[in-house]
């Protein structure tokens, strides 16, 4: 039996009730995404004939106590969907990877069948499911040894067995080294130790003043001011002024503490962001290809802000509440130890109940978040595609989709609000039962005149006890806040501690003058392990010559450019520039000598002038204009009212694909590199513009090593040499004439393009 995830007892009972025996299954597993793309507990069981899927929510509740007095937790599976599939009827069981999620599908007859969805966390398990199901269909048995060898990717914590929330981050929120995180954060705070000392001093003063106030307003007021013969009998105005003065001093100290805390928190957050962004700028491209840009932005901004607010609004008040709680409890024990024990009788029950309730609400909040995300995704999708919606008259259908997702989101929020309205008032009532005990027991002691308890002492005790509720409620809430802060710290320090895959050598070679000789020697490379994109490729490009690279989409052409510029490092073989391995060259030499114009152009928000000058910040306006003319960009730039100072980017002037690419080419020209790489640089241009740029590039490439990657073979007619890339290998190389005579891959590409041109009346 292959167990990717153990089934909870309640889920087992559910499957048994449906005629499925989990203990006799071939495989049991879990995913976290329902068929409606909402977070759920999804359990899958495969036996020799069927695959069963159950979606729902596993709820935990306390069901009394055992004989040792420990709480007994019961389970209940609230099912939302159950389906069985006969393996014999399913064909082509496979994983379909979506943008951030995936699904397992099959066909039954000619009809598509959806088995289940999954998030990226369970992608590996979904692949194991497909392999097991297909092997069962094939010969009715599974090679468990082979499956276990495939299941080497352990996405569970070795300490507690919980699955990592993010499979790319082997970090368990429960078992992560919190002490290490706190120590690393403390190093940032050490720069501000003087301010931190002032913060703790001010917090101590606030706690002390908070402890004096109840004593003055109760013990002194009732015994010494109102009681005849008291020490301050009749001095009501004076004692009120004293209380006001204490409040004002406390307010002033609080203001000072708030200002210092905000300053220190902001400075530490700034230092953290600066350190992280500095690290990001040094990291290799592989770091970014494995992550979504939005996720990185969230980590830098959202996580930093969360830490800021915790240390601005959370930690100082945590210290203050701990100090006040300790002071109030000491005073209460001093006044009446027995009454203090009675007062706190319900506090342990409160914290224990709060923890159990939090587990329930964690699921509810996750479901609500997922539905809000789905709802917001729909709105964004429809608004961005409004032109298509109106073109096909689908407004009514989109309104139905909107209503459905909006209703689901509202239902999830209503469920949280309803449960909170029922549970939390009762929970806090439980906490305040202690106050009624104090009034009852304390009142009885006053009436019976037992010990030192009198009316003034009782009122003082009640005042201190009433002040304890605030710190207790705060401590109950801050545990969740602290947990979120630790997760944010973990994510930020993970980036900060990341090591680039592509590193500069300790003592790199710096070449003052680069001739431009390029050589690939038996180069192999793979983005994913055991899947070569480039396989044993060798070629030379003498200085000042032009090499053309052709091949089908996905053959590995652009990867060669990425390897030459060291965006990635080769796995096998070596790449040489002027006889020096690029790994031995300094980054300064490499970046100065090589420029690439990619098919994926990116322009920064700003003026056209700033975007072209980005390659060479010290370039003059005349040099920028000269580069733009060579790239055939000058003519369309000067037509704008602001010319080269025209603002582009989000919210400003939008450029066409061809215009953007011409600016990108001008940027590379301004850099004036010895080695120029054009990766489909003219793909977004019309034929006339392409010819204009081609003529300009012909002038530019004289005496310069140029590597041109192109689908359109006409772009490569003037290349000195051509190589053909097919499935990561290099089957052919030579001049265009030589390759045509070989009648191989290049010949087929040439014939296909020639026939395509003939269909529109153009002879190749």
N, C-alpha and C positions, 0 to 999 in steps of 0.2 A: 504494500500500500504506500502510495506517495502522498505525504502530508505537507502541503505548502502552507496550510494554516489550519490549526485545530478548530473544530466547530464548538461553540458554546453549548452547554447542556440544553438550553431552550431551543436552539436552532436544530440540534439533533432530534429533539422530540418533535419538532415541526416536520422535518423530513420523514421521520418514521410514520407520522400521521398521514403522510401523502403516499405511503407505500415504498419509500426509499430507505434502504438500510445503510447509513453512513459507515458503520463498522465493517461492512463488507465491500466498501467502495474501492475503486482503483486509485482515485485521486480526490482530495478535498482541498479547496482553496477559497480565497476571499478576494473581492475587489471593493472599491469604495464609491462607485458611481452607478446610479440607477439608470434605467432605460430612458428616463426623462432628463438625464444629465444633472440630476440633483444628488448631492452627497447622501449615500445610504450605506447600510451594511448589506453587502451582496455576497451570498455564499453559493458556491458551485460544487456539486458532487457528480462524479462520473463513475458508473459501474460498467459492467461489460456490455450492456445493451443501451443504456440511456445516459443522458446528461440532464441534470436538473438544476434550475437556477431559482433561488429565493431572494427577494429583495425586501428590505424593511428596516426596522430599528431594534437593536437589542437594548432593552431598558433594564436597569438595575435598581432594586429597591431593598430596603432593610426589612427583613422578616423576623423580627424578634432577636433573641440572644440564645447562644448555646449554653451548655452546663458550666462552662468556664467563664461565662459572663461576656464573651466576645460576640460582637454583632454578626448575625447571619445574613448574607446578601443573597437575595433571590434574583433570578433572571426571567425575563419575559421577552419573547420575540414577536414584535408587532409587524406582521407581514403586509406588504403592499403589492407584491407580484410573485407569482409562482408559475413556472413553465417547465415542461418536460419535453425533451427532444430524443427521438429514436435515432441512434447513431447510424443505423443501416440506411435511413432515409436522407441523411445529410451528405453533401459532397462539397469539396473545396473548402474545408474548414480552415480559416486563415485569420491573421491579425491585420486590421486596417489601421494604420497610424494616422491620426488627425493632427491638428495644429498643436494642441496641448493635452489631448486625451487620445483614446483609441477605442476600438471595438472589435469584437470577435464575430465574424459573420460566416455564413455557409449558404449553400443553395439546396433546395429541396425540389426536385424536378427542374423547372426553369425559374422557380420563384426564389427571390433572395430571402434569407432568414437571418434575423439579428438575435444573437445569443445573449451577449451582455456587453456593457461598456466598462471602461476602466480609466483611471488617471495614470499619469506617467509612473507613479509609484509602483503600479502592478503590471507594467509592460512586460517585464521578464516572466512573471508567472503566467500571463496570458499566452506567451509563446510556448511555455511548457504544456499548457492546456491543449493547444492545437496539436502539438506533437503526440501527446498521449492519445487524444481522440482519433487522430489519423492512423496511429499504429494499431489501435483497437479495431478500427474499421478494416484495416488491411489483413491482419491474421488473427485477431481476437486476443492478442496478448501484448504486453508492454515490456520492453527491456529496461527494467528499473535501474540497473547499474548505469546504463547509458544516460538515462534521464537525470540521475543524481550527479553524474559528471557534468551535464549541462547546467545543473542548478548550482554552479559554483558562485554565482553572484548572490552573496548573502546580504539581504536587505533588512536583516533583523539584528537588534542589539544583542551581543553575546551575554550581557549581564542579566537583562530582564526579559529578553525574548520579544520585546515590542518591535514592530516594523518602523524603520526610519520614515519620518514624514516626507523627506525628500531623498530619493535613492542616490542622487548625486552628492548629497551631503551625509556622510556616515556619522550622523550626530543624533543621539537619543536625548530628547528633552528631559527625560527622567534621570538619566545616568550621566549626563555631561558634567565635566569637571567645573562646577560653579566657582570653586575657590580660585582656580586658575584665571577664570574670566574676571573675577573681582580684583585679583592682584594686578592684572594687566590694566584694568581701568584705574586702579589706585595710582599707577605710575603717572597717568595723565593728570590726576588731581594733585600729585605731589608738587607740581609747579606752582600751585596756588595754596600752599599749606598755611600761609599767613591769613588769607581770607577764610580758609576752612576753620582755623582756630577761632576767628571772630564769629563765625556761624555757630559753632558749638557753645561759645560763651553766651551769645545772645539767646540761644535755645534754652540754656540752663537758666538764664534770668527770666525768660517767659514762663518756664515751668515753675520756678520758685514763686513768681508773682501770682501765677494761677493758683498756687496752693495757699497763699496768704489771704486771698479775697474771701473764700468761704468762712475762714476763721474770723475775720474782721466783721463780716456781714451777719454772722450768726452767733458765735460764741461770745465775742466782745459786745455785740449790739444787744443781745438779750440779757446777758449777765451784768455787764458793766455800764450800759447806757440806759436800758429800760427798767432794770431792777432798782428799786429804791435802796439807797445806800451803796450803790455800785460805784466803782472807781471813777467812771466817766458819766455818772447819772445826769441825764438831761442834755448831754452834749450831742444832740441828734445831728445838727447841721455840721458840726466839726467832723463827726465820724463819717458822714456822707461825703464830705469833701476829701477825706482820707481815701475812701473807696474810689472816688472819681480819679484822684491822683494816681492810685495804683493802676487803674485801668488805662490812664493816659500814658504812664510810663511803659506799661506792657504793650500798648499800641505802638509807641515810638520804637521800642526795641524790635517789635514785629516788622515794622516798616524797614528798619535798617537790615534786619535779617533777610527780608524778601529781596531787597536790592542786591545785597551781596550774593545770595543764592542764585539769583537770575544771572548775574555777571559771571560767576564761576561756571555755572551750567552751560551758558552760551559759549564761553571760552573753550571749555573742554569739548563741547560738541563741534566747535570750529576746528580744533586741533585734530579731532577724530576724522572729520570729513576731509580735511587737508591731507592727512596721512593716507586715507583710503584712496582718494583720487590720485595721489602720487603713486600709490601701488598699482592702481588700475592702468595708469599710463605706461607702466613698465611691463605689464603682463603681455603674454603672447596672444595672438589672434585666436588660438584654440579656446582660450578662456571665455571669449565672447561668443564664439559659435555654439558653445554648450549652454548658453544662458540667454534668456530673453532680455532685451534692452529695458523693457518695462520693469522686469524683476530687479535689475541692477539699480534703476532709478529709485525703486521702492526701498531697496536696502540702504542707499546713500541718504535719501531724504526722509522717508517715513520712519525707518528704524532709528535714525539719528534724532529726529524730532521726538519720537517716543522716549528715548533715553533722556533727552533734554527735559521733557516735562516730568519724568519720574524724579530726576535729581533736583528739579526746580520746585515741583509741587508735592512730590511723593516722599523722597528720602528725608528732607528736613522735618516734615510733619510726622514721619515715622519715628524719628529720634525724639521729637517733642512729645508725641503720644506715649512712647515707651517711658520717657522720663516722668511725665505726669502720672501715668498709671502706677509706676513704682512709688512715687511720692504719696499719691492719694492712698494707696494700699497700706503703706507704712503708717500714715497718720490714722487711718481707720483701725488698724491693729492696735495702735497706741490708745485710741479712744475706747474700743471695746472689741477684743479678739474674738469672742464667741459670736457676737452679732456680725462680724466681718465674714466668718465662715458660713453663717446662714445666708448672707447677702450673695455670696458667689456660688451657691449650690447649683444654679442652672447654667452657669457659664460654660463648663465643659460640655454639657449636652448641646448648647448652642453651637459651639465650634464643630462638634462632631456632625450635627445635623447639617450645618452649612456646607461641610465638605461633601456629604452625600448629595445634597441638592445641586451643588456645583457640577457634579458629574452628569446629572440629568440635563442641566441648562447648557452644558458644553455641546451636547448633541443638537439641542434646539438652535443654538446660535450658529452652529456649523450649517444646519439645514437652511436657516434664514439667510445666511451669507451666500450660500450657493444659489438660492432662488433669486436674491437681489442681483447677483452677478449675471445670472441667465437673463433676467429682465433687462438689465442695463445693456447687455450684449445685443439683445433684440433691438432696443431703441437705437443704439449706435449703428447697427447693421442697416436698419430701415432708413434712417436719416441719411446715411452715406449713399445708399442705393435708391434714393427717392426718384431719381430719373427713370430707373428701370421699373420701379413700382408703378409709376404713372403711365409709362409706355405700354405696359401689359395690363393696365386697369385692375391692379390687385389690391387696391386700397381696402376693400371690404375684407379680404382674406387677412391682410396684415392687421386690421383692426381686431379680428377674431384672435389672432395669435397674441396681440398685445393684451387683450382682455384676459386670456387664459393665463399668461405668465404673470400679469399684474395681480390676478386673483390668487395665484399660488404664493406669490411674495407676501401679499396681504394676509393670507391664512397663516403663514409661518410667523409673521410678526404678531398676529392676534394670539396665536398659541403661546408665544413667549409672554406677552402681556397678561393673558388670562392666568397662566400658571404663576407668574410673578405676583399678580394681585391676590391670588389665593394663598400662596406659600409664605411670602416674606412678611406680611403683617403678623401671621401666626408665629413665625420664627422670632421676630423681634418682641412679640408679646411674651414668648417663652423667656427671652433674655430679661425682660423687665419684671418677671414674677418675683425676682429677688428683692425689688423695691417694696412689694407688698409684704414680703416676709419681714423686711426691716421695719416697716411701719407697725406691723403686728407685734413682733417680738420686742422692738424698741419701745413702743407705746405701753406694752404690758410692764416693762422694766421701769418706766417713768411712773406709772400708776402705783406699782408695788414698792417704788423707791428702793430698788435693789442696786447695790453697788454705787457707782458715781453717776449713774445715768439720770439726768434731769432733762427738762424740756429744751434748754439751750444746747446741751450736748447732743440730744437726739437730732435737733434741726441741723447742727453742724455736721453730724454723721451722714444724714440724708443728703445734705448739700454736696458733700464729697462723693457719695455714692452715685448721685445723679450725674456728676461730672465724669464718672468712669465709663458711662455708656458710649460717649463719643469715641474715646480711644479704642474701646473694644470693637465697635462697628468698623472703625478705620482699619484696624489690624485684620479684620475678617476680609475686607475688600482689597487691601494692599497685597495679599498673597497672590492674587491673580495678576495684579499690576506688576509685581516683582517677577513673576514667571514670564510675562510678555517681555519685560525689560531684558531678562537673561537671554531669551531667544533672539532678541534684536542684537544684543552684544555678541552672541555667538556668530550670527550671520555677518556682522560687520568685521569682527576679528578674523573670520574665515577668509574674507577678501584681503584684509590687511596682512595676513600671514601667507597668502598665496605666493607661490614661487613660479616665475615665468618658465615656460618650456624652452624658449629660445633665449639663451643668455650670451652676453658678450664675454669673450675670453678674458682672463685676468690681465694678461699683458698683450692686447691685440696689436695687429700690424696695421699701421696707418700708411697709406700710399698717397704721396703728394700729387702724383700725376697718374691717372688711370688710362691705359691705352684702350681697353675695351675688349680684350680677348675673353671669350666665354667658353667653358667646356663642362659638359655633363659626363661623368664617368660612372657607368653602371648604377644609375640612381634608381632607388625604389622608395616608395612612400605609401602610407595608408593612413586615412583619417580614423578608421575603425580597425581594431585589431583583427588580423587574419583576413583582411579584405583590401588587397593592394589596388591603389588607384594608378600608381606609376610602377611599372615592373621592368627593371633592368634596362634603362634607357641611356644611351650614350650618343653624344654628338658634339661638334665644335662649331663655334661662330667666330671666325677671325675678326680682329678689330676693324671697324669701318665697313663691314658687310651687313647685308640684310638677310635674316632667316625668316621664312614663313612657316607657320605651324597650322596644319589643317586636320580635320577629323570631325566625326559626328559629335553632337551634343552629349556631354557627359563622358567623353573619351579620356579627359585628363589634361587638356591643353592649358587651361587657366591655372591648374595646379603647378605646372612647370614654372609659370611666372611667379607664383607665390613662393616657390622654393628658391628661386634665384634672388628674390628680394628678402629672403629669410623671414617671411611672415610665418613660415613653418620650417622645421629642420628635417633633412632627409633621414630616413631610417637606415638605408644602406647606400653605399657609394659616396661620391663627393661631387661638389660643384666648385669650379675654379674660376676666378677672375684674374687675368694676367698671371696665371700659374699659381695663385694663392687660394687656398680653400676659403670659402666665404665664412666658415665658422671661425677662422683665424683673423679675419678682417675686423677692424673697428666698426661699430655701427655708424660712426660719423663718415667714414670712407664709403661704406656701402650705400647709405642714404643719399650722400652727395653725388655718387656716381651713377646711380640707377633711378630711373623714374618710370612709373607705370600709369597708363591711361586705361582705366577699366571700362567695361561695358556698363557697369553699375556706377554711374557718376553720382557724386555727392557734393552739394554746394552748401556752405555754411550760411546762416542767416546774417546778412550784412550787404554791403555794396558789391557790385561786380568787380570794382577795382580791388577791394580787399580780398575777394575770392581768388582772383588771378595772382595777386601778390603773395598769397599764402605760401607758395612754393619758395619764394625768395623775398623775405620781408624788407630787405634793404634796396630792392629794385626801385628805380625811378619811374615816374609816370610815363616817360618816353619809352622805356624798356617794356613796360606793361602793354602799351599800345602797339609796339612792334610785335610782341608775341601774339596779341589778339589778331593782328593783320595776317600773320602767318597761318593762324588757325581759322581764318575766314570768319572771325567773330566781330571784327571791328565795324563792319557795315551795319549789322543789326543793332549793335550797342549804341551807336551814335544817333539812331533813329528815336531812341527814348528821350523824353524831355530832360532827364537828368544825366543822360549819357553813362559814363563809367561810374557815376555816383548813384545810379539806380539801385534801390534797395530790393533785394530778392529774399525768398524764403517765406515761411508761414506768415500770412497776413500782409505780404507785400507783393511785388510783381512776380507772377508765375511765368517761368520760361518753358518752352517746348523741350522735348527730349533732345532734339538736334542742337538747339541753342545751348542747353546745359552741357552737352558733350563737347561742343566747340570751346566753351570756357574751360572745361577740364583739360582739353588739349593745350590751350594757351597757357594754363598753369604749368603743365609739364615742360612746354617749350621754354618758359621763363627760367626754369631751373637749369636748363642747358646741360643735361647729363651726358656722360660718355656712352651710357647704355640706355636705350629707350625701348620700352615695351608697350605695344599697342594691342590691348586685349579687346577685340571687337570694337575698336574706338570709333568706327564710322557706322556702326550697326543701326543707329537711330536716325540716320540722315538720308535724304533723298539722293537720287543718282547724281544730280547736278552739283549739289553741295559736296557729295563724296568726291567727285572728280576735282573740285576746287581744292579741297583739303589734301587730296592725294598728290596734286601737283606741288602744294606747299610742303608736304611731308617729304617729297622726293628731294626738294632743295635742302630741307632740314637734315635728312639722314645722310647726306654726303659727308664722309669722314667720320661717321658716328655708327656704332654698333646698334642695330635695330632688330628687334624681334617682333614680328607681326602675327597675331593670332586672329584668324578670320574664317567665317563660313563661306563668304562670297569669294570665289577663287580669283575674280577680277581684281580684287584688292592686292593680290600677291603677284601680279604679272611681272613686276619689276624686281622681285626678290632674287638674290644671288643663289639661294639654295632653299629647298623645301624639305620638311619632314612630315610624315603622316603618323598620327597617333590613333590607335584603334584598341579599345579595351585596355588602356594602360600600357600597351606595348608600342614599339616603333617598327612597323613592318617594312616601311619604305622611306627612302631619302634620296635626294638628288635634285636636279633642276626640273622645271615644269615639263620640258621636252622629254627628258629621260623618264620621268614618271609616267607620262602618257604612253610612251613606248612599252613600258612594263605591263600595261593594261591590268593594274591591280586596284587597290582601294582608291587611289587618287583618280585613276581613269574612270571608275564608276561614279565618283562624286562629280567629275567634270561632265560626264555624259548626262547625269541627272539634271544639273544646272543648265546645260545647253538645251535639253528638251523642254525644261520649264520656260526658258526664254523664247523658244520657238512657238510655244502655245500662245504667246502674246505678240508674236510677229517680229521678234528680234533675233537676228542670227548671231551666234556666239563667235 
